Amino acid sequence: MKPRIKLAETKTDSGRALALYEQDGAFSINYAGQELMHSKASASEKLLGKIGGELLPHEVPSRLLIGGLGLGYTLAAALETAPENATIEIIELAPEVIDWNRTHLKELNGTALDDPRVQIQIADATAIIRKAEPESYDCLLLDVDNGPVAMVQQGNANLYSKSGVRTLKSVLKPGGHAIFWSAGPDEKFSKRLEQAGFQVKAIPAKTHEGAKRAAYRLYQATKR
């Protein structure tokens, strides 16, 4: 097996390292020495983007927000299913991740950033959502941190709190959707969404296409 090569590294606001690695043609992003995502385990990110794009209306212009770029799989999948009149906003906290996608990861999904439907903001997704106008988005795809259990930035946990869920609901258009990536089943979070007035659907998601079971969950919350 070929050695693992560190391609790039940056520091987060917490002072811990966020690093991009390559090994035998596969890529991963690690935080504080722990793997966050891997290009060979991207089935759930692809499913997230596919569903989000499919849910957008075709008859009128629509807005889709993706919280977190990562290795670009969610964005690439959303572009495949989203209508041509859609605007897809990528909100990424670390500018280096954008740079990595345009350089080291260009042949992976990096060219998706050049799609004319894509708008990029270097910002905290939570802050952007809080500042958004009411009923301004058709769909929110939130693969922020490690899902409802924050891992990189503790402040990300606010996005999944009772007040955070209410804010998400307020920025969605009637009938709009918020889809959350979760590292596993989270009944407490599902209940929190229901209590906020969402119709909730838990979607099993595999780690990779050939996996026998679904390790992750996507929580699709529809504004009634």
Phi, psi and omega in degrees: 000137180289151181291155176277133184245130175278117182272326183197159179207146175217172178251137176277176179299335178282350181091358180269159187276136170245119189229147177254129181238154173229137176215113177053044177086358178253150184237151176213154173242128182244148175236122180052038178084357180251133183291127177267320184204154183218141184293340178269001178230059189245009185299322182290323177294320178296318179296319178303311180293319181300311181296316180300316179295321181293332183280348182287141177291148180260337188281340180224157175302142183229163179234130177235128176252132175245116178271105180100124180270317181058230179270006173087003185291320180296316179298312182300318181291322179295321180295330181290330185250345182284147177292164183291339181267014180274151169247126182245116184260119175265123177246111183233128184287322184262112179300333180296327179295322174298314179298318180298320179295325181281341184245275183302327186254016184302320181280351179276288177219007188300329182291345178298333180294342181271357178298134182298343178281347188268134171238137185244133173232130173271101186193172174277121182302322179299316181294319180297317181294320180295330181272350185293151176291148177302143177052049183253347182239144174274329183204141175239127175248114189243098174247059185261125178064235182241033183083208183302341176257099184298140183237316184273312180233120182300331179298337179295337180298334180298331180296331184257003180283175179301315180290323179296318179296321178294322177295316179301318180296322183293330183272354178273143174289158176306130183082002180286170187229142167241127180241125185250132172275135178226141181292351178182180178301139180217086184296326179295319179291319178301318179296321180298320178295317180296319180295334178279355177100010177277150165270123191247136176230124177267122184248116177297141181225131181279157176290314176219163189304324184271004182295143181280336181225163181264114182274330185256174175225143167249126178257112179264113181251118183254130180286121183284000000 
